[in-house]
Amino acid sequence: MEKFGKSQSVTRVEDSRFLTGAGRYVDDIAPEGALHAFIFRSPVAHATITSIGTEEAEAAEGVHLVMTAETIAAEGVTEGMSFTVMKNRDGSDAAAPRRPFLAEGRVRFVGEPVALIVAESLNQAKDAAELIEFEYEDLPVHMELSPAGEPLHPEHAPNNRVFDWGLGDIEGTDAALKNSARVVRLEVGDNRIIVNSMEPRGCYAEWQDGRVHLAFNGQGVWGMKAELTRVFGLDEGKIRVTNPDVGGGFGMKGMPYPEYFTVPLAARILGRPVRWMSDRTEAMLTDNAGRDLVTMAELGFDEQGKITAYRVHNICNMGAYCSNFAQAIQSNLFARVLTGTYDIKTAYLRCEGIFTNTTQTDAYRGAGRPEAIYVLERMMDRAARELDMDPMALRRLNFVKDFPYKTVTGETYDVGDFSRVLAHAEKLADVPGFAARRAASEAQGKLRGLGLCYYIESILGDPSEGVQVDFTEEGGALIYVGTQSNGQGHETVFAQFLSDQTGIPADRIQVIQGDSDLIAKGGGTGGSRSVTTQTNVTLKAVRDMVEGFSAFLADEMGVSAEDISFDDERFRAEGSNLTPTMLEAAKMAREAGREDLLIWKARDALPARSFPNGAHFAEVEIDPETGHVTCDRYHVVDDFGNLINPMLAEGQVHGGVAQGLGQALMEHVVYDEEGQLLTATFMDYGMPRADSMPWVHFETEPVPSTANPMGMKGCGEAGTVGAMAAMGNAVQDAVWSRGVKQVDMPFTPQRVWEMLRDAPIAAE
């Protein structure tokens, strides 16, 4: 990878700042004297609002403002939250009911914002919230994942169905399944999770001379800036949005929330800065949740085991309103990898979204791709059992082998060697030794299972990105990037990449991100897009630099510009003893008054997406007496193409696997029949800890992408995409001999113990 980076495992430079408490998160940097905001939220899941009494709260000590929906209207703000709207199968638009910033007329989930209280201190704001007289009349609560029950939005979704979307050849799929030698059917549940980023959401806002500055801990500033422009009717020049250090995002922080509008409005009304920070239970109640769908899948096979057709029908929980990307997650994005790594010529996907009196769902690490792969890989495992075939042989038989390959849902896989990656993973996981390990577990009264998932992921997001490189008087460089780190290590990666291309020492490069005043346009972070888009445009900027400096150096070196080359460290030309580095060339340009050579801007777009893929092997041991599941061994071989920093890529995989294992083993959102969240603290909501995790053995088998000049493929979400099905298949393998034919996440001790208790085949 010499041409496009040294591929060195450089430790993260930002970690010393984070680990010594020097991180600058949004709650650390609020302006001095900022007022504190607190949100009064609905205590019930569904009700008609009869009155909101705010008089006592407004008169409370330290209180400056109590904002309700009436306040917002009086300020001339008429817009609500925006979101993607899909098309139904019949061509009509999906339901698009208004989502207000503060409840209007009705509340639809526990935690919905009703009023914003602003006071001198947070405790004063909380005390005032206790004085709000919230009167309401209960309505029936709808919690079922079905188009029925009391409508949440009667005028828009009278049966609570948000959309009924489809993609593919429905008639051809029906016919192919009918004519198949075997059809395997399976219903697969995908449990709702709470994201629980280390840092909850927060923001502050301040106005000066009619210009607003919103700082929030998100995944990019430009989408939020566009939303503020829309809602407040301001020119773009009147808005500045910044992201400071961000303690985890995972898709959940990739979209606007009501607080990012009500806090700036409160600051405008009061003429003072206003800050807001969520606490943990508030986050669990209000952060967009992930997953939450049920899928019925059917996979047809011919007599040799080749797939003939694939039909999928999923029903997904949208929550009480449509969040930003929500309608697209289990429909369009699920479809991106519907057929996975397999040569499936005929397929159909139907997706129904349902309103319920719960918190909204939206993107969570992988956003539709983990859900699709989870279904498909559980299906392949079940098919191998019903067809009496080895699960790896069945996959190899059906792998796509000729590239480029266009899937039935319109994706074009540029490259791949799935059999080679699987062979590498099979060796790494010591699959031949599994029988002996199983026998050893059985000798101790334990059950052991081996699960495989072969995943593929489609990189999402804007394929275009911008960059700016400034050479400083101090002899270094600033690189302004349009992506946004939430903890992925961008400060290290992008400095390292620019250093690799220019020879500028990495410790003399500063990465600037997350400020709409400094960076005019950017795509933010999401869908594993950052590394491919940002390095692609950085290469373009470097090419421009080399060309510009070569022209400038021609006279100095006594040669023509065409005779000058740059070897990633120095400019050289035959016949000249002058061999300046990039920084030396910049210093010469500054001394010559060539300011035009000190700032370089570029924008470029990738011609196509890349498709990271890989094989995950999970090995579990189950204690049938307690139902406790231990993930004993975990091995991953990924095809990420070329890597800039293998250590950071491995860290991304470890984190992704942890989130996948967390969902598989313990994470589960539980509501009661009245819509009250029962898992609203870490006392009740299970999270993976160090003793829950095996060591994740990670290796790569690169097949460089042709969709970008670096040959890279994204890696941020891949660990999660593969982990869920590997765990599901491993647990199913462990209990299959007991006659348990259906297992669904999460595999908690109680659930697994009950499966085994009710199993048709008793332990010997």
C-alpha positions, 0 to 999 in steps of 0.5 A, a space after each residue: 500500500 506504499 502508493 496510498 499510505 504506509 498502513 501503519 498501526 499508529 496509536 490514536 493521538 486524541 486518546 491522551 486528551 480523552 484519557 486525562 480528562 482534557 476532552 472538550 465535550 459540549 457540556 464542558 464548553 457552554 458559555 459562562 453564565 449560560 442559563 440551564 434548560 430542563 424538559 418537562 416530558 409526558 408521564 403517559 404514553 397516549 393522552 389528549 392534553 386538556 391544559 398545561 398550567 405554567 403559572 406557578 412554574 414561571 413564578 418559581 425562583 430563578 426561572 426565566 422562561 417556561 416554553 410550550 407549543 403556544 410559545 413557539 407559535 407566538 414566536 412565529 415558528 410554524 415548522 416541525 421536525 422533518 423526515 424522509 417519506 417513502 412511497 407505498 407499494 401502490 405509489 402513494 406517499 407514506 404517512 407523514 404526520 406533523 412532529 412538533 418540537 413540543 407536544 401539540 394537543 396530544 402526547 404519544 409516548 412517555 418522554 415526549 417533550 411538553 415544556 422547556 423550563 429555563 432557569 439560572 440553575 439546573 436544580 431550579 429548572 427541575 424544581 419548576 418543572 414539578 410545579 407544571 400542572 399537566 392535565 390530560 385525558 388518557 387514550 388507549 395505548 397501542 403497543 402491538 406491531 400490527 396495523 390495528 388499535 387506537 390510531 396515534 395519528 387518525 388523519 394520517 394513519 387511521 390503522 397505524 400503518 405508516 407505510 407499505 413498501 416493496 421492492 423486487 419482482 413479486 410475481 416472479 418470486 412467487 412463481 420461483 418459490 412455487 417451483 422450488 424443490 425445497 422452501 425454507 421458512 423462518 420468522 426472525 425477531 430483531 429486538 429493540 435496543 437503546 443506543 446508550 452512547 457514553 455521552 448523552 445528547 446535549 447542546 447550547 445556543 447563543 445569539 449575537 447580532 441576529 446570528 445564532 451559534 448552536 453547539 451540539 454533540 452530533 455526527 456532522 454540522 451541515 444537516 443541522 445547519 440546513 434544518 435551522 435555516 428551514 425552521 427559523 427562516 434565517 440566511 445560512 450566513 446567520 447560522 453557525 453550528 459546531 460539534 465539539 468532542 463527541 462521546 459516541 454516536 452510532 447513528 443515534 446522534 446523526 439526526 436532529 432532535 426537538 431540543 436542538 430547536 427549542 434551546 436556540 429559540 429560548 436563547 433568542 427569546 431571552 437574549 442569553 445563552 441557554 444550555 441543555 444536557 440529557 441525563 441517562 434515564 432521559 436519554 433512554 426515554 428519548 434517544 432514537 432506539 434501534 432495530 425492533 422488527 419481525 421478519 418472515 423470510 422464505 428461501 427457495 432451493 433447487 435439488 442441488 442446493 442453489 438458491 432459486 428465490 428469496 421472499 422477505 416481509 418485515 414489519 418494523 416499529 416506527 415508534 410514535 412519530 417518524 424520525 429523520 431517516 426512520 422510514 428508509 431504514 428497514 425498507 431502502 437500506 435493508 434492501 441494499 444488502 437483501 441478498 447478501 453475498 449470494 447469487 440470487 436472481 429473484 427476490 422480493 422485499 415487503 416492508 411495513 412500518 407501524 406507529 406505536 406509543 413508544 420512542 421513535 426508532 432510527 439508525 443504529 450502527 449499520 442502519 438496516 444492513 445488520 437487520 437484513 444480514 441477520 435474517 439472511 444468515 439465520 436463513 442460510 443456517 436453517 437451510 443447511 440443517 433442513 437440506 442436510 448440507 454443511 453450512 459453509 458448503 451451502 454458502 460457498 455453493 451460492 456465493 457470487 463468484 463473477 464481478 462486477 455483480 449487480 444484485 436484484 436490488 440494484 447494488 453493484 459489487 465491484 470486487 470480492 472473493 468470498 470463498 477465500 475470506 471464508 477459508 481464512 476465517 475457517 482456519 483462524 477459528 479452528 473449525 475442524 477442532 470444534 468437535 473436540 471442544 464440543 465433546 469437552 463441554 458435554 463432558 462437563 454437562 454444558 452445551 456448545 454451539 458454533 455459528 457462522 455469519 458471512 456478511 456484506 455491507 453497503 457504504 452509505 451517505 453522500 459520496 462527495 466530500 471536501 477538504 482544505 489544507 492550510 500551511 501555517 507560519 509555524 511550519 505545519 499544516 491544518 487539514 479541514 475535513 467534512 466528516 465528524 469523529 464520534 470517537 473513531 480516531 479521525 484526528 489520527 487517521 486523517 493526519 496520518 493519511 496526509 502525512 503519508 501522501 506529503 511527508 509532512 510529519 503527522 505531529 505537525 498536522 492538526 485536524 479541524 472538524 465540526 465547524 460550519 464557519 470553517 468548513 463550508 460543506 461536508 457530509 458528516 459521519 454515518 454509514 461508514 463513509 468517512 475514510 473513503 470519502 475523506 481520503 479520496 478528496 485529500 488525494 485530489 488536494 495533494 495532487 493539486 499541491 504537487 502540481 502547484 508547487 512543481 510549477 513554483 519550484 521550476 525556476 528555483 530548481 532550474 528545470 521545467 515543471 514537468 521534470 519535477 517529481 514528488 516521491 511522497 517526501 521530497 520534490 526531485 528533478 534530475 540535474 538539480 541538487 534542490 530537494 525541498 520537502 512539502 513544508 520547505 516548498 510552502 516556506 519558500 512560497 510564503 517568502 516569495 509572497 505566493 499566498 495562493 500556494 498556502 491554502 488548498 481546497 478540493 472537492 470530489 465524489 466517489 464514483 461508486 460505493 464499496 462493499 466491506 464483507 467478511 466471516 464471523 465465527 462465534 462459539 458459545 457454551 451454555 449451562 443448561 442448569 442456568 441458561 447462561 450463555 458464554 461467548 467462549 471464542 470469537 474470530 473475524 476475518 474481514 475484507 476491508 480492502 487496503 487499510 490506513 491504520 490496521 489498529 484502528 480498524 481492529 478497534 472498530 471491529 471490536 466495538 462493533 462486535 461488542 454492540 452486536 453481542 450486547 444485543 444478542 445476549 442481553 440488551 432488550 427494551 421492555 415496555 409494559 402494556 401502558 407504554 411505560 419504559 421498564 428498562 430506563 436505567 442500567 439497573 434494568 437494561 443489560 449492557 455488555 461488560 468486559 466479562 461478557 466479551 470474549 477476545 475478538 480475534 481479528 485478521 484481514 483478507 483484503 480484496 482492494 475496492 475499485 470504487 476509490 483510488 485507495 482500494 479501501 472499504 469502510 469498517 465502522 459498522 462491519 463488526 455489528 453487521 456480522 455479530 448478531 447472526 453469528 451469535 444467533 446461529 451459535 446458540 441455535 447450534 448449541 440447543 438444536 440437539 435438544 429439539 429447540 428449533 427457534 431461538 430469538 434474541 436476546 439470549 438471556 439466561 431466563 429465555 434460554 433456560 425456558 427454551 431448554 425447559 420446554 425442549 422436546 428432547 430432555 438432557 441425557 
